Amino acid sequence: MTNRPRRRWLALLPLALLTATAPAAERVYRATLDGRIGLTISVDPAGDETRGEVRYDASGAEGLRLAGRGGGDDGGFEWREILETHDGAAKPAGTFTGALTEGGRRGAGEWRSADGRKRLPLMLERAARIEVLAAADVDAKVEYPVFDAPGLARLNARLAADAGRTLGELGRAVREQREALKGEIDPAMLEHLTQQVHVELDSPGPELVSVLHLLYDFSGGAHGNTSLTAENYALGADGTVRAFGLWNALQKTPAARRRLSALLVAGLKQQGAAMVVDGEIKDFDAMLDGDGGTMTVIPAGIAFHFPPYAVGPYAQGMFRVVIPNRALAEFVRADGPLAARAAAK
């Protein structure tokens, strides 16, 4: 039900790295092990070492990162699977090896356990690539996904248009910050002012798409800040796109709100979120009475996302709580985007 997120990197990256970000070459793959274990693998082959993340459908848990080589286009790859624990330790969990074909659209190989005793066949199919828009004169960047499935063409057009508008807004914000801070901070620091949007695909389609946006904003001071937004889309067989939120998917009843609030509190306590552990936050009634907060749909259920400062100090970073499908089943709306999933259980 819970897991401590790994996505603190955007909020905590050294400024020098953020201002030197290269155009993203990230690809998102849907994969299976042994034809039965589903997972999503994100890989970024830019630089000397391929980096990425892996998330298994059954749990939706984060904390598994990838490091290795290959993954750009056709050719071999070797991605080491590394488990990051709550205390910051890391240990090997397995290795993906194989080769990509068709310009990186598909791949095959195997996964082997860290001790080498277990091997499972691996199949990969690219679901999306991550594109980047960047301002020419200031440090403003926006990532957005481009999906491979032909049925997602309308969604691709919508997301690209949204990214263009967002870049315009971020660029203006950085320019205004520079003007406002002239004479107040070191002129060299003005060049470091930045606004960047990083995206992660919690559901890469084709029936449901969930995109998490992480906006990193540095406008001077000791550190930047990260805010979160999410977009969820249900895709029709004819390519129609319907955005939805929590209460489009679940029945907004007192019982549902109480259950979700209790699960969020329990999950955040388990992860050590300071404001929940010390009792400053006792429930999430206000959030759930509204739009339901920042949530994404994943194969394992629904994930709720909390930015720095929301449930703990900045140093604790972001938190993510997964509410599993079994806990949601009784509240799923019969006319909502999760109805087919609930019926299949």
Phi, psi and omega in degrees: 000330184231161171192144182281129185287160179253354192278022179290348186304324184292323180283332191249359180301141174303144184302323182300325179287321181296321183280355179248015184302131178270160177306134184291144175235027186290141175235145180243123182245140163269137186221160173225145171249127179059023178070008186220340182257113182270145178202161175243131181239126175250129180228140176236104184276009180291142179090191184285336183228134175289133178238159179179191180219158176225140178223126181273138184301321189297325184249329186072009185288145173262183178105356177257113177249163180243148173211139180168222183218158178079165179123003180282299179222222179293148177129175185286156175219154171216111183242117178279131180266122187236127180268123176259126183263171184301328183274008178090356179285160180222140177216150181294140179242339181166181180218133173260127176227151179162205181217146176262147179226177177054046179067027180087006181284329181224161179202163178210154179173223179208159170249136175232144182293165183299327179272358177078003185277335183242133179228135180227140177294144184240133173235138182233142171220126182291131177263326185197162168237156182255120178260161182230133169252136182225141176288149183278335190247344180223169181274082176227127183219148178223125172267149174207150181273148171237115186274147181281328186298129181303327181291353181257019182300317180295320178295319178303316180296319180295314182293322178295318178296317178299319180297320178297316179295318181297318179300318178301318180293317181293318178300315178298320181297318180293318179299318179294322177297318180300316180295317183293331186261359178301131180085350182255333179230166178307129180306326179296329180290335179301328180290341182268354178298134187209153168220122184225139176249119174256141179241150173228140180263110177276329171225116184266019176091188005272342182278322180233137177233130175232126182239125176259128179253130177244110180265114175263127184232115172244114181236032182099166179102191186290326181200168176275183178227152178240130173243158186236140167221161180219151175230134179236134183228138169257132184251128178278164180298335180266009178090000178296149185241126179233115177285146178212157176241189185304313187275001165277336182265328182241157176286127181274077180248159176303322180296319179294317180296317179297316182295314180296317179301314180297320180292322178294317178299313181298317181294318181288326174297317180300325180274354176085022178299116193301318185288340175272319180299318183275001175088001177298322173251118183255339180200175179237034183300315183297316179298317183283335174290338178268233185272356177098001177081192181274110183224152174227154177266131177232164180305327183281343182157229177236134178253131175256137187240136182232123181283172174306144181080345185290318183227008180188174180292166182305321184298336179281346177073210183266158177232152180218129179239127178261123173262115188289158181305321182297329179280343182264341193309316185288347183253359183293133178286135180293337180256015185258176185289346179259005184299316181295322178297316180295321181293333183279346182285000000 
